Amino acid sequence: MKNLDHRDPNKTLEYIKKLQNEVETNAFEIDRREDIKVHFRVDESIGPAMFKPDPLVPGGYKANSLTLQAMRPNLFVLGESTQDLSTSYNCACGKELDIQFWKLCPFCARTISL
């Protein structure tokens, strides 16, 4: 799945459904989708690409403003792991990122270009 475009979770879902149709068996129960919302709050004292639990919002997290701007608004996860959709990207700033989570580099704000 290294050639899959992780910028659009709907395309990822379509790809998985296509694979399931090809083998005529369901590897995942796609139709039993669960949406989870996580609340984030800005805290500039937190380093780039890092998150800390928010003591004021149960289940929420704090992160710096660049990290929040760089995050993808929707993540697509199958099962208990994110490893299946992992795609490494080396940013020009020298940091290695997993593009399934980021639309910008959370360290330097460069656009991720594939």
C-alpha positions in Angstrom: 0.0 0.0 0.0 3.0 2.3 -0.3 1.6 3.9 -3.5 -1.7 4.8 -1.8 -2.5 8.5 -1.4 -3.0 9.1 2.3 -4.2 12.6 1.8 -7.8 11.5 1.4 -9.2 8.9 3.9 -12.1 8.3 1.5 -9.8 7.1 -1.2 -8.1 4.8 1.3 -11.5 3.3 2.2 -12.4 2.9 -1.5 -9.0 1.1 -2.0 -9.7 -1.3 0.9 -13.2 -2.1 -0.4 -11.8 -2.7 -3.8 -9.3 -5.2 -2.4 -12.0 -6.9 -0.4 -14.1 -7.3 -3.5 -11.2 -8.8 -5.4 -10.7 -11.5 -2.9 -14.4 -11.8 -2.1 -13.9 -11.7 1.6 -14.0 -8.9 4.2 -10.8 -8.3 6.1 -12.4 -5.6 8.1 -16.0 -4.6 9.0 -15.9 -1.3 7.1 -19.6 -0.7 7.5 -19.3 -0.7 11.3 -17.3 2.5 11.3 -16.7 4.4 14.5 -16.1 8.1 14.6 -14.1 9.4 17.5 -13.5 13.2 18.1 -10.6 14.4 20.0 -10.4 17.9 21.4 -7.1 19.8 21.2 -6.0 23.0 22.8 -3.0 25.3 21.9 0.0 25.3 24.3 3.1 26.8 22.8 5.3 25.3 25.5 5.0 21.9 23.9 7.5 20.9 21.3 6.7 20.2 17.6 4.8 17.0 16.8 4.2 16.3 20.5 1.0 16.0 22.4 0.2 16.1 26.2 -3.0 15.2 27.9 -5.1 18.3 28.7 -5.9 18.4 32.4 -8.8 20.8 31.7 -10.5 18.6 29.0 -11.0 14.9 29.8 -9.8 12.9 26.8 -8.3 16.1 25.2 -4.8 17.0 24.3 -2.6 20.0 24.1 -0.1 20.8 21.3 1.7 23.8 19.9 -0.1 25.8 17.1 2.1 24.5 14.3 1.5 20.9 15.3 -2.2 21.5 15.3 -2.0 23.2 11.9 0.1 20.4 10.4 -2.2 17.6 11.6 -4.6 15.9 9.2 -8.2 16.7 10.3 -9.3 13.0 9.7 -7.3 9.9 10.4 -8.3 6.5 9.0 -7.4 3.6 11.3 -8.2 -0.1 10.7 -8.2 -2.2 13.8 -5.8 -1.6 16.7 -2.8 -0.4 14.7 -1.8 2.4 12.3 1.1 0.4 10.8 -0.8 -0.8 7.7 -1.1 2.8 6.4 2.3 4.0 7.5 4.3 5.9 4.8 7.6 7.5 5.7 8.5 10.9 4.3 11.8 12.7 4.7 11.3 16.5 5.0 13.8 18.9 3.7 14.3 20.1 7.3 15.8 16.6 8.1 12.9 15.1 10.0 11.2 11.9 9.1 7.4 11.9 9.2 4.6 9.5 8.7 2.4 11.2 6.2 -0.7 9.4 7.3 -0.8 11.9 10.2 0.5 15.1 8.7 -0.5 17.5 5.9 2.5 19.8 6.7 5.8 19.2 8.4 5.1 19.9 12.1 8.7 21.0 12.6 9.2 23.5 9.7 5.7 24.0 8.2 6.8 22.9 4.7 4.1 21.3 2.6 4.5 17.6 2.2 5.0 17.0 -1.6 4.7 13.4 -2.8 
